[in-house]
Amino acid sequence: MDAHEIRRAFLTLQRERGHVVIDRAPLVLYDDPTTLFTGSGMQPLLPYLLGADHPDGVRLADSQTCLRVQDIEDVGDNRHTTFFEMLGNWSLGDYFKAEQLPAFWHFLTDIVGLDPDRIYVTAYSGDPDNDIPKDVEAAQIWTDLFTAAGVSADQVDLVTEEHGAEVGNHGARIAFYQKKNWWCRGGSAADMPPGEPGGPDSEVFYLYPDIDHDPAYGANCHQNCDCGRYIELGNSVFMQYGRTETGFELLPRRNVDYGGGLERIAAAAIDTPDIYRISLLWPIVEQLQTLSGLKYEDNTEAMRVIADHLRGATFLAVDGVKPSNKEQGYVMRRLIRRAVRYAFALGIEDDFFAGIVPVITGLYIDDYPEVAARQNEVVAVLVKEEAAFRRTLRKGLRELRQFRRAGQIGGAELFVLQDTFGFPVELSTEEAGSLGIALDPNWRAEFDDKLDEQRRRSQQASKMKP
């Protein structure tokens, strides 16, 4: 199954289970000032998970587009993106663990066709200090599912959650964690503020046995280490506790909040740890190969960054965001500019968005009608921003390369590049690294001082105006 088929199969399954499939929320939730972007499938539904009644009932499902800019520096490896889709289903006081976990298993093994012997899971280890028990119920459900599939279901408690030999699961099918398997808006159970709901969760991972171990983990890697052998596919949160001033109490209504990464599930379906080879990303990479004349295998980082960033910028434009120097528009501008800079690294020095963005919109027009409705407008917005920044980039790169002789660049110079030449400091620092130009250890403080000085001058000038 490709990613398109997996998305449709998931939503069909949820309809068959009695869920109402709701429309995706935009990437910008203008009625939620606490965050710039929709970063998870549950975020638009938070009021209902907190107790409000949803107009469509107690069983809901969708495929939610998400943007997490905090992952921007990780983009370039085989599994991180800033933009992704989260498959989601929710029970608002209806079913619970006994129905959720088998349904997710059925979807992964019977519908998508994943190998049960490569599926590994986690569950909550409990919190004795707060009288929250170990989630033996979830573990037993998983044990029964694995056993029925002819797969061993051994368990292990991980006494710490740092990498190292002491936490190696040695291939255990079910691993118990504390912090990693508790969900609440405050983080861990200990940090959960009074009045907030939370609960244990259970995550599902897919094993790629041929991935080399990170030396930091050796032969003792486990579901939650970062060596890349275990890729998380989805997480079922069992929201059943409320925090009071004196401790925890059971909520009168227990909720299920499931979120699964469409891109990662699609990669598992074609047995690759590289999510850029799935049907929602590979056509973009193929177009980049055509435009650059280069092979993906030799230029993975640049092509992955461009594919991810332009996909994110495209959906921001679909949802009405325009490039600017403030908030969401600034992030959109940063994605576009990073894409252009990485295109330079591929030798693409002419405008190319007009040949890429229609490929991206074409991947979504059959499933998201708003993409089809705004396709021409989206292309126009991105192409205009590309042309403007490409002029800035050429000037900025010329100036930046002047510092190659000195071998080091400081905050004052970085400020001039941004203030005079319009070359953003984030791109200057990234490009300096690729050019072998060292950054002065105190560059940030010096840059901020120059920025504050400029702001003070601007404020004085405003006061002097009649």
C-alpha positions in Angstrom: 0.0 0.0 0.0 1.2 3.5 -0.7 0.6 6.5 1.6 -2.5 7.6 -0.2 -4.1 4.1 0.1 -3.1 3.9 3.8 -4.7 7.2 4.6 -8.0 6.2 2.9 -7.9 2.7 4.4 -7.5 4.1 7.9 -10.4 6.5 7.5 -12.6 3.7 6.0 -11.8 1.5 9.0 -12.7 4.2 11.4 -16.0 4.8 9.7 -16.7 1.1 9.9 -15.9 1.3 13.7 -18.6 4.0 14.1 -16.4 7.1 13.9 -17.3 10.3 12.3 -14.5 11.4 10.0 -13.9 15.2 10.5 -12.1 17.6 8.3 -8.5 18.5 9.1 -7.9 21.7 11.0 -5.7 24.3 9.3 -2.0 24.5 10.2 -2.7 27.8 12.0 -5.3 27.7 14.8 -6.1 31.3 15.0 -8.3 30.8 18.1 -5.4 29.2 20.0 -2.8 31.9 20.9 -0.7 29.4 22.9 1.0 27.9 19.8 2.1 29.0 16.3 1.1 25.8 14.5 -1.0 22.7 14.7 1.7 20.3 16.0 -0.3 17.2 16.6 -3.6 15.5 15.7 -5.1 16.0 19.1 -4.4 19.7 19.4 -7.5 20.9 17.6 -9.6 18.5 19.7 -8.1 19.5 23.1 -11.3 21.2 24.3 -13.2 18.0 23.8 -10.6 15.9 25.5 -10.8 18.3 28.4 -14.6 17.6 28.7 -16.6 19.6 26.2 -19.1 17.8 24.0 -18.2 17.5 20.4 -21.1 18.2 17.9 -20.2 15.0 15.9 -20.4 12.6 18.9 -18.0 10.5 20.9 -16.2 8.7 18.1 -14.1 10.8 15.8 -11.3 10.3 13.3 -9.2 12.3 10.8 -5.9 12.7 9.1 -4.4 15.9 10.4 -1.6 17.9 8.8 0.9 19.1 11.3 4.0 21.3 11.4 6.7 21.1 14.1 9.5 23.6 13.4 11.4 22.5 16.5 12.5 19.5 14.3 13.9 21.7 11.6 17.6 21.0 12.4 16.9 17.2 12.3 15.5 17.3 8.8 17.9 15.6 6.5 18.0 12.2 8.2 15.9 9.3 7.1 12.9 9.9 9.4 12.5 13.6 10.5 10.3 16.2 8.8 8.8 19.5 9.9 5.6 18.7 8.0 3.7 15.5 8.4 0.3 13.9 8.6 -1.1 12.3 11.8 -3.8 9.7 11.5 -6.1 10.0 14.5 -9.0 8.4 16.2 -10.6 9.4 19.4 -13.0 8.0 22.0 -14.6 10.7 24.2 -15.9 8.6 27.1 -16.8 5.6 24.9 -14.4 2.6 24.3 -11.0 2.2 26.0 -7.9 0.0 25.9 -9.6 -3.3 25.2 -11.0 -2.0 21.9 -8.3 0.5 20.9 -5.2 -1.6 20.9 -6.6 -4.6 19.0 -8.0 -2.1 16.4 -4.6 -0.5 15.9 -3.0 -4.0 15.6 -5.6 -5.0 13.0 -4.9 -1.9 11.0 -1.1 -2.4 11.0 -1.0 -6.2 10.4 -4.2 -7.1 8.5 -4.8 -3.9 6.4 -1.3 -2.4 5.9 0.3 -5.8 6.0 3.2 -5.2 8.4 5.1 -8.2 9.8 4.0 -8.8 13.4 7.4 -10.1 14.3 8.9 -6.7 13.7 6.4 -4.8 15.8 7.5 -3.8 19.3 5.5 -1.8 21.9 5.8 0.1 25.1 3.6 0.6 28.1 3.6 2.7 31.3 5.7 1.5 34.2 3.7 3.2 36.9 4.5 5.9 39.4 4.5 4.6 43.0 5.1 8.0 44.4 1.7 9.1 43.0 -0.1 5.8 43.5 -0.5 5.3 39.7 -0.2 1.6 38.9 1.8 -0.1 36.2 -0.3 -0.6 33.0 -0.5 -4.3 33.1 -3.8 -4.2 31.3 -2.3 -2.8 28.1 0.6 -5.2 28.4 -1.7 -8.1 28.7 -3.7 -7.0 25.6 -0.5 -6.8 23.6 0.7 -10.2 25.0 -2.5 -11.8 23.7 -2.2 -10.1 20.3 1.4 -11.2 19.9 0.8 -14.7 21.1 -2.2 -15.1 18.7 0.2 -14.1 15.9 2.8 -16.6 16.9 5.2 -14.0 18.2 7.0 -14.1 21.6 5.8 -11.4 24.0 8.5 -11.1 26.6 8.6 -8.0 28.8 11.2 -5.8 30.5 11.2 -2.9 32.9 13.6 -0.2 32.0 14.9 1.2 35.2 16.2 4.4 33.6 15.4 6.2 30.3 18.9 7.1 29.3 20.9 5.2 26.7 23.5 2.7 27.9 23.8 -0.9 28.7 21.6 -0.7 31.8 18.5 0.0 29.7 19.1 -2.4 26.9 15.9 -4.4 26.3 17.8 -7.3 24.6 14.9 -7.7 22.1 12.0 -7.6 24.7 8.7 -7.3 22.8 7.1 -5.1 25.5 9.1 -2.5 27.4 7.8 -0.4 30.3 8.8 3.2 30.7 7.7 6.0 33.0 8.3 9.4 31.5 8.2 8.2 28.0 4.7 6.6 28.4 2.8 9.3 30.3 0.9 11.9 28.4 -0.2 15.3 29.8 0.2 18.9 28.8 2.7 19.4 31.6 5.0 16.6 30.6 5.5 13.8 33.2 3.0 12.9 35.9 5.2 14.7 38.4 5.0 18.0 36.4 1.3 17.7 35.6 -0.4 20.9 37.0 -3.6 20.7 39.1 -6.8 20.7 37.0 -5.2 19.0 34.1 -6.1 15.5 32.6 -3.5 12.9 31.7 -2.8 9.2 31.6 -0.6 6.4 30.5 0.0 5.7 26.8 1.2 2.8 24.7 3.5 3.3 21.7 4.1 1.0 18.8 7.5 0.7 17.0 8.6 -1.1 13.8 12.1 -2.7 13.9 14.6 -2.3 11.0 17.1 -4.9 12.0 19.6 -4.0 9.3 20.2 -0.5 10.6 23.6 -0.3 12.3 23.6 0.3 16.0 24.7 3.7 17.2 27.9 3.1 19.2 26.4 4.9 22.1 23.8 2.1 22.4 25.8 -0.9 21.3 23.8 -4.1 21.4 21.5 -2.7 24.1 19.3 -0.4 22.0 15.6 -0.3 23.0 12.4 1.1 21.7 13.0 4.7 22.7 16.7 5.1 21.9 17.8 7.2 19.0 19.8 4.7 16.9 17.1 4.5 14.2 16.4 0.7 14.4 13.1 1.2 16.2 10.8 3.7 14.4 7.7 4.9 16.3 4.5 4.4 14.2 1.8 5.5 16.6 0.7 6.2 20.1 -2.5 5.5 22.0 -3.1 7.8 25.0 -5.5 6.6 27.7 -6.6 9.8 29.4 -8.0 8.7 32.7 -6.5 10.7 35.5 -7.0 14.2 36.8 -4.5 16.1 39.0 -5.7 17.7 42.2 -3.9 19.7 44.8 -3.3 16.6 46.8 -2.6 14.0 44.1 -4.4 12.1 41.3 -7.9 10.9 40.9 -9.8 8.9 38.2 -11.7 11.1 35.7 -15.4 10.5 35.4 -14.9 10.1 31.6 -12.0 8.1 30.1 -10.8 9.2 26.7 -8.7 7.5 24.0 -6.4 9.8 21.9 -4.6 7.9 19.1 -2.1 9.4 16.7 -0.1 7.6 14.0 2.5 9.0 11.6 1.2 8.4 8.1 4.6 8.9 6.5 6.3 6.4 8.9 3.6 3.8 8.5 3.8 4.2 4.7 7.6 3.7 4.9 7.1 0.5 6.9 4.6 -0.7 4.4 7.3 -0.7 1.6 9.9 -1.9 4.1 12.2 1.1 4.0 13.5 3.2 6.9 13.7 6.2 4.5 10.4 8.1 4.6 11.4 10.2 1.6 10.8 7.1 -0.6 7.0 7.0 0.1 4.4 8.2 -2.4 3.9 11.6 -0.7 7.6 12.6 -1.0 9.4 10.5 -3.6 7.8 12.3 -6.6 9.2 15.6 -5.2 12.7 14.0 -5.0 12.4 12.6 -8.5 11.6 16.1 -9.8 14.7 17.5 -7.9 16.8 14.8 -9.5 15.5 15.9 -12.9 16.1 19.6 -12.2 19.6 19.1 -10.8 20.8 16.2 -12.8 22.1 14.7 -9.6 21.2 11.4 -7.8 19.3 11.3 -4.6 21.7 8.7 -3.1 24.6 11.2 -3.4 22.6 14.2 -2.2 20.2 12.9 0.4 20.4 15.8 2.9 19.8 18.6 0.4 16.9 16.8 -1.4 15.2 15.8 1.8 15.4 19.3 3.2 14.0 20.8 0.0 11.2 18.2 -0.2 10.2 18.7 3.4 10.4 22.4 3.5 8.5 23.1 0.3 5.8 20.6 1.4 5.4 22.5 4.6 5.4 25.9 2.9 2.9 24.7 0.4 0.4 23.7 3.1 1.0 27.0 5.0 0.0 28.8 1.8 -3.0 26.6 1.3 -4.1 27.6 4.8 -3.7 31.3 4.1 -0.3 32.1 5.5 2.0 34.4 3.5 5.7 35.0 3.9 6.5 37.9 6.3 8.8 38.8 9.1 6.4 38.0 11.9 5.2 34.7 13.6 3.8 32.1 11.2 4.9 34.2 8.1 8.4 34.3 9.4 8.6 30.5 9.8 7.1 30.1 6.3 9.8 32.5 4.9 12.5 30.5 6.7 11.3 27.2 5.2 11.3 28.8 1.7 14.8 30.4 2.2 16.3 27.2 3.5 14.9 25.3 0.5 16.4 27.9 -1.9 19.8 27.7 -0.1 19.9 23.9 -0.3 18.9 24.1 -4.0 22.1 26.2 -4.6 24.0 23.3 -3.1 22.5 21.1 -5.8 23.6 23.6 -8.5 20.0 24.8 -9.0 20.6 28.5 -9.3 17.6 29.4 -11.3 14.0 29.7 -10.1 12.6 26.2 -9.7 9.5 26.4 -7.4 7.2 26.6 -10.4 8.4 23.1 -11.4 8.2 21.7 -7.8 5.1 23.2 -6.1 2.6 21.8 -8.7 4.1 18.3 -8.0 3.4 18.8 -4.3 -0.2 20.1 -4.7 -0.8 17.3 -7.2 -0.1 14.7 -4.5 -3.0 16.1 -2.3 -5.7 17.4 -4.6 -7.7 14.2 -4.6 -7.8 14.0 -0.8 -7.9 17.6 0.3 -10.2 19.8 -1.9 -8.9 23.0 -0.4 -5.5 22.2 -2.1 -7.2 21.9 -5.5 -9.2 25.1 -4.9 -6.1 27.2 -4.1 -3.5 25.6 -6.3 -2.8 28.5 -8.6 -2.7 31.0 -5.7 -0.3 28.8 -3.7 2.1 28.5 -6.6 2.0 32.3 -7.2 2.8 33.1 -3.5 5.7 30.7 -3.3 7.2 31.6 -6.7 7.2 35.3 -5.8 8.9 34.7 -2.5 11.5 32.5 -4.2 12.4 35.1 -6.8 12.8 37.8 -4.1 15.0 35.7 -1.9 17.2 34.4 -4.7 18.4 38.0 -5.3 19.1 38.4 -1.6 20.9 35.1 -1.4 23.3 35.9 -4.2 24.2 39.2 -2.5 24.5 37.6 0.9 26.6 34.7 -0.2 29.1 37.1 -1.9 29.4 39.1 1.2 29.7 36.0 3.5 32.5 34.5 1.4 34.6 37.6 2.1 35.0 36.3 5.6 36.6 33.1 4.3 40.1 34.6 4.4 39.7 35.7 8.0 38.3 32.3 8.9 36.0 33.7 11.5 32.8 35.8 11.7 31.3 37.6 14.6 28.0 39.0 15.7 28.6 42.5 14.2 29.3 41.1 10.8 26.3 38.8 11.0 24.1 41.8 11.9 25.3 43.7 8.9 24.6 40.8 6.6 21.0 40.7 8.0 20.4 44.4 8.3 22.1 45.7 5.1 21.8 42.7 2.8 18.7 41.0 4.1 20.5 37.7 4.7 18.9 36.1 7.8 21.2 35.3 10.7 20.0 31.6 10.7 21.1 31.2 7.1 24.4 33.0 7.7 25.4 30.7 10.6 24.4 27.6 8.6 26.2 28.7 5.5 29.3 29.7 7.5 29.6 26.2 8.6 29.4 24.8 5.1 32.0 27.3 3.9 34.4 26.4 6.8 34.0 29.8 8.4 34.2 29.6 12.2 31.7 31.5 14.4 33.1 33.7 17.1 32.0 32.1 20.4 30.4 35.3 21.5 28.6 36.0 18.3 25.1 35.7 19.6 25.6 38.3 22.4 27.2 40.7 20.0 24.5 40.2 17.4 21.8 40.8 20.0 23.5 44.0 21.2 23.5 45.3 17.7 19.9 44.4 17.3 18.9 46.1 20.6 20.8 49.2 19.5 19.0 49.3 16.2 15.6 49.0 18.0 16.5 51.9 20.4 17.4 54.1 17.4 14.1 53.2 15.7 12.2 54.1 18.9 13.9 57.5 19.2 13.3 58.2 15.6 9.6 57.5 16.0 9.4 59.8 19.0 11.0 62.7 17.1 8.5 62.5 14.2 5.9 65.4 14.4 
